[in-house]
């Protein structure tokens, strides 16, 4: 299909599955789980190429429409190549989906859903086991947040976003058995992931605009519009940089009551 939301949901599903296979590793036979993660890593990469291009295209198109009318056309022209980038990535995805490997991945996932290969620990009550398994991604998130205080590189905050995502997925999975407090905690972590994602997307967008502006035969009016777009991305990034610690505080406060 051509709906960008379909690619997004498929990518989220692969990421969530990979994260859950990682978090709940003690409940799963190791070789079996790692084989599934390898399958999902490949599929996620194919989907990610499309989704990243779509996010960048949509973000910069939306930003261009907020500029004064005199600059809007030039701004849309500067970001126009992203449309071709999305189409190219989608063609690559469809080629990948038309292979034996893709069919094998789907068969593997269907079989895994029907008959997962579990360890002895998996027979224990979920309410007893799952909170302990969430503690590992939580400790990783907490240590990352402590290390990210103050002036740190954007790459470090991107790493913190990845840790937040893993902790969120783990908490959401555990909440199915442990209740509403864990679900509330997961929502707080999702908010942290979102604000850090806004920072990452803004940084990526600025980098793309700089590269695009350095291309030959870019008109002066387009360069001016690109500068306006860069300013918007910088403002968004700065807002996320200054705003995430307050969101983290709510996450930290929510952990202690998540497993009551």
N, C-alpha and C positions, 0 to 999 in steps of 0.2 A: 504493500500500500504506500500512499504518499503522505499520510498524516504523521507529522513530526512527533506527536505524542506517542505513537506506537513504538517508534525507535526509543524514545525516552523510557517508556515503561519496560521495554525489553532489557534495556541497559540496567535500569534499577534492579530488575529481577535477578540478572546475572550477578550484580554486585552484592545484593543481599544474600543470595545463595552462597557465594564465595565467602562472605563474612561469617555466615552462620556455620559453614563447614569448618572455618577456622576457630570460632569461639567454642563450638560444641565438639571439638576434636576428641576429648576424652570419652564421648559417647559413641564414637564412630570408629570402625576399623580403619587404621591409618592409611594403608595402601589404597583402599577403595576410595576414601575421602580425597586423597591427594590426586587421584586420577580424575575425579569429578572437578576438582578445583582447576586442574590443567585444562579440561574441556571448557570450563566457564571463562578462564583467563583468555583463551583464544577467541571465544565468541564475544566477550566483553570488549576486546580490542577492536573487532570488526564493527561492532555497534558504536563504540566510542568515537571512532574516526568521523562517523556521520553526526553524532550528537554534539560533539565539540564544535564542529563547523556550523551546525544549526544554531547553537547557543550564541556563538560569536556573531553570526549574521543577524539574528533577531535582535540582539542587544544593540548593535551599532545602527541598525535600521531604525529602531525605536528612538535612539538618541538623536539621530539625524532629523527626525520629524519634530523634535523640540527646538531646533535652531530657528533663528529668524528666517522669514521667507526668502530673503536675498541669498542666504547661504545653504538653504535646504537642498536644492538641486545638486550643488557641488558636493555636499556631504553624502548624498545618496549615490552619487557617481563614484566617490572614493571607496565606498564599501561594496559597490556592485560586484566585484570579483568574488566575493564570498558566496554569491549564488552559484557560480560555476564550481566553487570548491565543494559546496554541499552536494551538487549533482554528481561530481566525480567520486566523492566518498560513498554516495549511495550506490553507484554502479559497482564500486569495489565490494560493498557489502553484499549486493545481490549475486555477484560472481561467487563470493564465498559461500552463500547459502545454496548455491547450485552445485555443491560438491558432495562427494561421499562423506567427507569429514563432518559436514554439518548434519547430515542424516544420522551419522553415528553418535554425535553429541546428543541429538534429540532422543534417540533410542536409549542412550545411557541415562539421561535424565528421567525418562518415563520409567525405566526399570528401577532407578534409585528411589523414585517416589513410591513405587509399589512394594519394593522389598529392600529397604535400607539395611546395610550391613552394620550391626550394632555391637557394642561391647557389653560386658556384664554390667557395667555401671548404669546402662540405659534402662535397666529394669527398676531402678530406684524411683521413688516418688519425685515428680518434677519439682514440686514446691521445695523439696529439700536440696535438690542438686543444682537447679538453674541459677539461683542467686550467687552461688560460689563461682560458677563459670563466668558470670558477668563481671566479677571483680577484676579479672585480668585486663580486659579492655578498659575498665574504669580506671585502674591504676595507670595504664598507659596514657589515657587522656589527661589524668590529673598531673602526672609528671610533665607531660608536654605543655600543659597550660602554665605550670609554674615556671618552666624554662622560657616560655614566650613572653614573660612580663618585661615591660620596657621596650626599648628600640631593638627589634630583631628583624632579620631579613624576611621578605615576603615568602620565601620558600619554607621558612620555619612555620609560618602561620598556615601555609597550605598543608604541611605535614600534620598540624594540629587539627585541621579540618578532616583529614583522613581518619585520624584517631577518633574524632567525634562521631564520624559516620559509623565506624565499627562499634563504638559503644552504644550508639542509638539502636542499631540493628539488633545487637545482643539484648538490650533492655526490652525492645519491642517483642522479640521472640519469647523472652522470659515472662513478660507481662501476661501472655495468654494463660499462664498457669499460676502466676503469683498475684495478679490483681491490679486495681486501679492506681495504686501508689507508684508501681513500677511504670505504668503507662504514662503517668504525669511526668515522671522523671525523664522518660524517653522523649516526651514533647519538648522539655527544656533543652535536652541535648540536640534535638532537631533544630531548635532556634539558634543554637550556637553554630551548628553546621551551616545553617542558612546564611548567617552574617559573614562567616568566614568564606563561604562560597561566593558571596557578593564581592568580597575583596579579591579573591582569585580571578573571577571573571573580569573585573575591572583592570587588573594588572595584565591579564592576557590580551584584553582589548587594546590597551595602550601600546603594548609591545607590537601588536599587529599593525596598528596605525602608524607607528614609527617606521616599521619596515616598508609598509605600503608607500609612505611619503618619500622614501628614499629611492623609489623606483623611477626609472627614466620616463620622461615625457609626461610628468604630472603637472598640470597647470597650476599657476599661482593661486587662483581662486579655490582650487581643490585643496591646496596646501593650507590655506587659511581655514577652510572648513575642517580639515583634519586636526588643526590645532584646537579648534573649538571642541571637537569631539574628545580629544585628549584631555582637555580641561575638565570635561564632564566625568570622564573615567577617573581622573585623579581625585575629584571631589568625592565620588562614590567610594573609592578605595580608602580615602582618609576617614570618611564617616565610619567605615567598617573597622578600621584600625583602632579608632578611639572608642567604638561602641562595643566591641566584643568582650572586654573585661567585665562589664556589667552583666552581660548575658551569662558569662562563665560563673559569676557569683551565684546566680540563681540555680545553675546546674549543681554547683558544689553544695549548696544548701539542700537541694532536693535529694541528694544521694542517701543521706542518713535515714530519711523516712521512706525510701523507695521500696523497702522489703518488709514493711510492717505487716 
